Amino acid sequence: MVALTDLALLLALFLLIYHIWRAQGLRERCIVAVQRHLASQDLQLLDENIALRALWFKRNRRGQFCLWRRYHFEFSAQGDERYQGRVITLGEHIESIQLQAHRLPDERIH
């Protein structure tokens, strides 16, 4: 017979795995959004990676508590400098992509 504590532990494990799976999906969507955003400005994502730097609970526009995440990444305009950028998400939605001030690529200067 399965004890109630065993069921609670199994449920907690399932919820943890589900959260990790959903978070990984959001991270992948953020990578694609960052790549598109940078490509539209003739910039490139360095290391093809973003890293979670902050996690918090905040309210969305409807007043519901959601996970707020801040991902950091590095990008380059000409391949020889590294600039910082970040992606802010609230729940499952990408709120903003922010870029550090950077040099324009050579092709856009002319």
Secondary structure, 3 states (H helix, E strand, C coil): CCCHHHHHHHHHHHHHHHHHHHHHHHHHHHHHHHHHHHHHCCCEECCCCCEEEEEEEEECCCCCEEEEEEEEEEEECCCCCCEEEEEEEECCEEEEEEECCCCCCHHHHC
